[in-house]
Amino acid sequence: LTDADEEELYAAMDWLLPRQADIENTLAHRHLRDGTLVLYDVTSSYFEGKTCPLAKFGHARDGKKDKLQIVFGLLCDVQGRPIAVEVFEGNTGDPGTVASQVRKLRDRFGLKRVVLVGDRGMLTEARIREDLDPVEGLDWITALRAPAIAALVEAGRVDMSLFDQQDLAEVTWPERFPGQRLIVCRNPALAVERTRKRQELLEATEKDLAVIAKAVARTAKPLRGANQIGLRVGKVIGRHKVAKHFHIEIKEDSFTYRRDQEAIAAEAALDGFYVIRTNLPPETLDAEGTVRAYKGLSKAERAFRSLKT
């Protein structure tokens, strides 16, 4: 709109705001039905200005750590059509947005049965236990975090030899995940990418740690003090996030490091594996359909890209 100035654009948004709920209710009535899948995801955007009461410092997804930001959650139908958006304070964690979406689906949209699809950082153990499981008719699909996947394998619940012939297997672990299905998937392309990324992070970390080691070992004005050395090392480890793959020893006048090959090998053995987790019975949605539903979250991410650009 080349002829519209910023005041006219703000006026249009002011006109839209009080009508938001009616628009969302209409979209929900048009595109959502009882028993439907609903995709939910969250992102953030940095904020220019000083007067927004929701703008806070938080986890900066767009790398603008020195900027205030807002967080917004988007509900989409299974085709990725945006149904409803809600803005939260910029320091709100993803799981903290879930309860309000459950209320919206049940109370405002009047859905008695719905399947909420959210990523593993969103639908955490606590949110499932406190916000989802107590609600009758509310089912969910999410994924396990890496430590839980490793525990699943260590407990002998996954026969890794199965994946020599197939890329998907359904398992259960009733002691830890009662009444839930776990669908273990292998993506060879993802395995290659994770291996490449890990190697790059290890090499970048070693390069930065070598600079610190050189500073400690030099004869002229060497870096001294365990606290000072530790601060420098902490910055490197925090930047590359592979501390678990290194043995590090810091003393007042020395600093050594080496790769933890055992830890690296243990993580590499799970490259390309991910586990979808759901409380849906198989007669409602089979394993392949459940995996497809979780992958549908990429449609919400596409909507975010549209909003941000």
N, C-alpha and C positions, 0 to 999 in steps of 0.2 A: 504494500500500500504506500505508494510514493507520495501521495498527497496528504497522508495523515501524520500529524505531529504527535509527540509523546503524550501530550495532555489528552488528546482524543483517544489514544490507545489505553491510557489509564482509565478514562471514562467508560470505555467499553468493558474493561475488566470489572469496574465497579458495578456496572449494569448486570454482569454475568454472575457475580458472587452470590447475591441472594437467591438466584435461580438454580444454583448448583445442585441442591438436593433434589429438586423436581426433575432436572435433566438426568441425574444419575438413577433416580427411581424409574424413569421411563426406559432408560437403556437396560436396566436390570430386568424389567418386565418383558422387554423385547428379546433379550438374548440369554437369560438365565432361567432354568427350570429346576424343579426338585430333582435331586439326584445328579445334577450337573457337576462338572469339574470347574473349579475356579482357580485361576492362576494369580498368585500374589507375590510381588517383589518390591524391594525398597532401594532407593538410591538417594544421593544427596547432590546439592548444587551450591557452589559458593555464592555468597551474597554481597553485593556492593551497596553500602549504605549503613546507617547507624540507628535507624528508628524501628526496624522490624522486631517485635517482641519475641519472635520464634528464632531469630538468628543467633546461633551459639557456635562456639568452637567445638568441633567433634571430629570423628573419623573422616578424613577428607578423601573421598573416592576419586576426586578429580585432581589431587595433588596440590591443592591450594591450601597448605597447612596454616598460612598466615592470614587466612580470610575467615570471617564468619560464614556460616552455612545454614541451610535448611535441609531437612530430611523429608522425603515424600514417598508414600506408599501407593502402589497402583494395583487395583483389582481388574483383571481381564477375564473374558470368557475363554473357552478352550481354543477358540480360533485366534486369540490374541487381541480381540477388540477391547479397548479400554472402556470400563464400566464406571469406575469411581476412583477418585484421587483424594488423598488426604495429606495435609502438610503437618509435620511435627517439628518440635524444637531440634536444632542442629546437633545437639549432644545426645539424642535418643538412639539407643541401640536397636538393631533390627527386631529382636524378639519383643521389645517393649511396644511395638506397634500392632502386635497380633490380636490382642484382646478386643480392640476397637473394631477390627475388621470382622471378627466373629459376631459382635453385636450388630454391625451393619448388615451382614448377610441374613441374620435371623430376624432382627427387629424391624429394620427399615425395608429390606427387600422381601421379607416374609417367606424365606426358604426353610422348609422343614428338614430337608435332607440335602446335603452338599458335601463335596469332596474338595478340601482346600489343598492346593499344591504349593509348597514353599521350599526354598533351598535349606540346606543343613545348618546354615548360620541363622536362619530365621526360626524354623520349627525345632527348637532345642528340646532336650529332655524335659526341662522345667515347663516350657510352654505347652508341650503335649500333655503333660500331667495336669497342669493347672488350668489351662485355657481351652483345650480341645477335648480331651477325654471326658470331662464332666458334662459336656453338651450332647444331649441325645440327638442322633441323626447327623452328627458332624464327623465325617471321616477325613483322613489326611494322607498325603503322600509326601515324603521327604527323602533325605539320604543320610547315611552315616558319615561322621567325621573320620579322618585318617586313624586316630588312636583306637576307635571302636572297630574299624576294619582290621587293624592289626590284632586286636584282642580276639576277634572272631576267628581269624586264621589260627592263632596260637591255641585257642580252645578246641581246635580240631573240627570245627563246624563246616569247614570248606575243604573239599577234596580238590586240591589244585590240579591234579591230573585230569580232572574233567575238562579243563579248559584247553587240553591238547586237541579236542575234537569240537568243542562248542564255545560260544562266547557268553553264555547266560546259564545260570543255575539258581534254583530257588532253594533256600535253606531256612531253618528255624533255630532259635536259641531261646527256648521258653524260660530258662532260668533268668535271663537278662532282659529279654524282650517278649514277655508273655502276650499271647494273642496277636502277635505281629508276624508279618511275612518279610523276609529279607531276600532280595533278588540281587545276586552277585553278577556283575557284568564285567567283561573285559573288552577294552578298546585298544587294539594294537597301535593305532596312530597316536592315541593319547600316551601310551607307554613310551614311544619314541620321543615325543615332545617333552615329557617329564624328565626323561633321562638327559636330554639335551639341556634343559633348563637347570637341572641340578648341577651338572658339570660346569656350566657357566657360573653359577653362584659359588661353587666351591673354588673355582679358579680366581674369581674376583675377590673372594674373602682372603685367600692365600696371598694375593698380590698386596692387599691392604695391610694384612698382618705382617708381611715381610718388611714393610716400611717402618712399622712400629718396632719390630725386632732389630732392625738396623739402627734405629734411634737409641735403643737401649744399649746396643753393643759398641757404639762409636766412642772414641776416646775423648773427643772435644764436646763438652757440654752434653753428656749422655742423659737420656730420659731416665729419671730415678723416682723411686717410691711406688709401692704396690698400688696405692690409690690412683696416682697419676697414670700409671701404665694401664690400670684397669679401666679408667675412664676412656682412654683412647681405644682400647680393645672393645669396650662395650658399644661404642659408636659404630664400629665396623660390624660387630655381630648383629646389632639392631638394624643396620641398613640391609644386610644380606639375608638375615634370618635363617642361618644354617648352623647355629651354635651346637645343636645336638650332634653334628657330624665332625666335631673337633674335640681333641683333648688339649686343654689349655692350662698352662701352669705359669702363674705370675708370682714373682718374689720382689723384694725391695730393689734388687739390682739385676734381675734377669727376667726373661720372658721367652717361653718356648711354646710351640704348637705343632700339632700333627693331626692328620685325618684319622677319624675313627672308622676304619674300614668295615668293621662288623656292623656298625649302625647304618652305614651307607648301603651295605649289601642287603640288610634287612628291609630298608625302605625300598630299594630297587626291586626287590622280589615282588612288591605290590604295585609296581608301576603299571598303569593302564587299567587297574581294577577300581571299580566304584560299586557301592551297594545302595540300592533303593530300598526304602523302608516304608511300610504302610500297614494300616490296620484293616484295610479292605479285604474281604474274603475273595478267594480266587474265582468263585462263581459270579461275582460282581465285575471283576476286572482281572484278566489273566496277566501272567508275568510280562509278556511283551507289551500289552496295553498299558501296564503300570509304568514301565520304563519310558514308553512314548509320552505318557502324561507328564512325567517329570521333565523330560527333555523339552516339553512345551514351554517351560519357563523362558526359553530363548526368545519366545514371541513377546513376552513382557519386556525383556531387555531391548528388543527392537523398538518397542514403543518409547522406552526411555531415550534411546538415541534420537528418535524423532522429536521428543520434547526438548531435548538439550540443544538441538541444532536448528 
